[in-house]
């Protein structure tokens, strides 16, 4: 399988652990990523809040190169995926834009994951958190399961993870409210912690760098604000897949997190203790 790859701005900066794990896991699964030639920023929320036309045209600039390559576009960042997909809908591009969870949930990819598993991850108890950007609005994104996506669940289960059911997988984490209204963000994130723990989860799996940042960075602050104690590792699905397949780099990716996930994984015997 070969796809064009649209990393977006943050995956080549603050979320490079996500980018590196995607590239490594896709390589191990036989998925060739051809980075989109001369890709430009999708505009994210800045364009969307400034001009509807700009929010369509900025991502649309990237679509002709993908059409020329004759390949689907993989946009792992849900916000980039959302902007590219909605732009495709408005301008009538024939290129197919896909998100990471949908790619991982393809039957051939699930089979490849199962075939490559070398580490037993059944002791990992996780809930899958998708956030709100990869499935809404459903009409423009063409997502019939906008309230209950399952792609990440299926990929994690294929890797042997104990995936727990919960009803909050597409609730908003507050996204950029972390800057303008941190009180709103913290309230939303606290709810996600509470509901994940009620479900029996010991970690949360994500496929969005903004969701990962909000859930990862503010646990100590939220613990202080609410007089509680939160200590949940927030793992990218690709990091866990890399661990399942015994790739060389998972500890490097995981060491960049704010809430250290290494201790949790070592307690399960999945990483060697220092």
Secondary structure, DSSP 8 states (H G I E B T S, - for coil): -EEEE--TTGGGTTTHHHHHHHHHHHHHTT-EEEE-TT-----HHHHHHH-HHHHHHHHHTTHHHHHHHT--EE--SHHHHHHHHHHHHHHT----EE-HHHHHTSHHHHHHHHHH--S--TT-EEEEE--STTT-SHHHHT-TTTTS--HHHHHHHHTT-EE---S-TTS---TTHHHH-HHHHHHHHHHHHHHHHHTT-SEEEES-HHHHHHHHHTHHHHHHHHT-----EEEEHHHHHHHHTT-S-HHHHHTT-SS--HHHHHHTTSS---
